[in-house]
């Protein structure tokens, strides 16, 4: 069991996450800051509060952010609905994370793998969005090998979303046909219904453009 420092942050409206299939790693792009400070930044943006679920300080301490079972606000609507956001405090475009942060990150990921009883995929923010986060000096190769051994890993953990499903979910989210991604392990009929629903919606839009 790892030690997570409670922060007692007060949030606005939050939505529960129906399933979890990946962890996304960020940096704060700032000096060493607390979860409470980031909470204040995100509130100023009009969010419900800090978008990350955990913040790892430069001394390796882990602070609680958004409740771990709630949808975060850290990597975009396409992935927030199925992911846990971990932010390491610091600007890794200028320097790398401390050894204490790396140790705590590996321990936290291992803890979450055990908590969810599946090999959650581990991604960098820049793997899913047009960003430099978590920075050029974030030691991804070292983290990858520590998590998966000398051969590393290609982010293929449990509950991997096949490309056609990922595209279907992206379109459905864009059209507001669904509010959060489907579980990749949902039964085939649910994916069929989603595909048919999108097709009908697209036909209605085409007819609307012609009239």
N, C-alpha and C positions, 0 to 999 in steps of 0.2 A: 504494500500500500504506500503510495506516495503522499507527501505532505503538500496540500494545496491551501494557501492562506486565504481564509474567507475575507471578503471585502465589504459585504453588506450594501452593495450598490442597489439603487432604486431604479427600476425600469418602467418604461411606458408599455404599451401593448406588445405582446410577444406571441408567436405561434409555435406550437410544438412541432418537432421534426419527426416525421413518420418513420423514417429509416435513415441509417447512417452507413455510408460506404467508403468515405475517404476523410483524410486529414489534410488540411492545407496550411502551409507554413508561411509566415509573414515576418517582416521586420517593421519596427515602428517608424523608421526613417527619421529618428530624432535622438537626442541624448537618452540616457537611462531614465525611463518614466514609469510610473505606476499604472495599474489598471484603472485606478480612480481618475488619474489625469486623462487617460485616453477616453474614459467614460464621459468626461466633461467635453472633450473635443467632439465626440460623436453626438452628444446631445445638442451641441451648438449647430450641428449640421441638420438638425431636425429628426434625427434617428431616435429609436426607443432607448438608446444607451449604447455602451461599448459593443461593437460588432463581433469581437473575438471572444472565444470561450475561455481562453487562458492567456496570461501574459507571463513570460519568463524574464525576470530581471537579470541584470548583469552579474549579480552575486549567485545566480542559480535558483533563487527562490521563485516559486510558482504561485501566482496570484489568480484568484477566480475572477472571471469576467462574466459574460452572459451565461445564464444557466446552460449546462452542457446538453440538456434535452430539448433546447429551444433552437429555432432556426436563427442562424447568425446573420451578420451583415458585414461580410469581409472579402468576398471574391466574386460578387455578381449573382444575379438571380438564377443563372443557369446551374450554379453549383452550391449556392448557399443552402438549398433545401435538403442536401444529402451529405453535408460536410461539417466537420469541427474545425474551427479556426484557432490556430496557435500563433501568437505574436511574440517574437523575441525583441526585447527593448534594445534599441541601438540602430545605427545607420551603417549597414553593411555594404554600402557603396564606398565608404571611407575606411572601414576597419572591419575585421571579422568578429563573430561572437566570441565570448569568453569560453574557456574550457568548462566552467561551471554551467553555462547556458547549454552547451552541447550535451553535457552529461544529463542535465535535467530534461532536455528535449527528448533524448533517447528513452529515458525512464518514463516520461509522460506518454509517449507514443506506445510503449510496451504496456503501460497500465490501461490505456484506452483499447488496445487490441484485446486485452483480457476482459475488460468491462463489456465490450460488445461481442465477444466470443467469435471474432472473425478477423481475418487478415485485412484490415482496412488499408486501402490505397493511401500512400503518402505522396503529396504533391507540393511543389513550390507554387506560390501565387502566380508567378509568370508562366507556369505551365497551362493555366486556364484563363489568363487575361493578358492584355497588352500592357505589361508593366515590367519594371526591373526588379520588383520585390520578389524575394527577400534580399536582393542586392548581389552584385558581382562577386563580393568576397564572402558570401555565405558558402560554407564548405559542403556542398551537396554530396559530392562523391564520398567524403568521410562519413556523413550521416547515413547515406545509402548503404555503405558497406557495414556500418555498425548495426543497422537494422536487419540486413538481409544476408550478411556474410561477404566473403571476398569477391564473389561474382556479381554482387549488387543485385539490383532489381529494377524492373521497368514499370514501376507503379501498378503492376498487375496483382492487386490483392484480391480479397473476396468481393463478391457482388460487382464484377466488372460490367460496365455498360457497353454493350456491343455498339459499333458505330451507327447502325441504322436506328437503334433505339435512342441514342444520344441525339441524332438529328430530329427524330420524331418529337422528342421532349422539347428540344429547342424551339421548333415551330409551334408546338402547342402552347408553350409559355408565352411566346411572342404574340400569339393570337388570343391570349388570355382564356384559352379553352381549359387549362388547368392552372392551379396556383402554385404548385410545387412539383418537382419531378416524380415520375413513377419509380417504384422499386424495380431494378432490373430483373429481379426474380419473380415479378408479378406473373400470373398465368397468362398464356397466350391470348385468351379471349379479351382480356383487358387491353392489351396492345392493339388488337384488331379493332375494338370499339374506338380507341383513340385515333387510329389511322382513318377509320370511316368518318368520324366526327370532323377531322381536319379536312378531308376531301369534300364533305358537304359544305363546310364553312367556306372553303376556297371557291366552290361553284357558286354559292350565294354571292360572294364578293365580286366574282366575274360578271354575274348577271346585273348586279348593282352598277357596275362600271359601264355596262352597255346601255342601260336605261336612261 
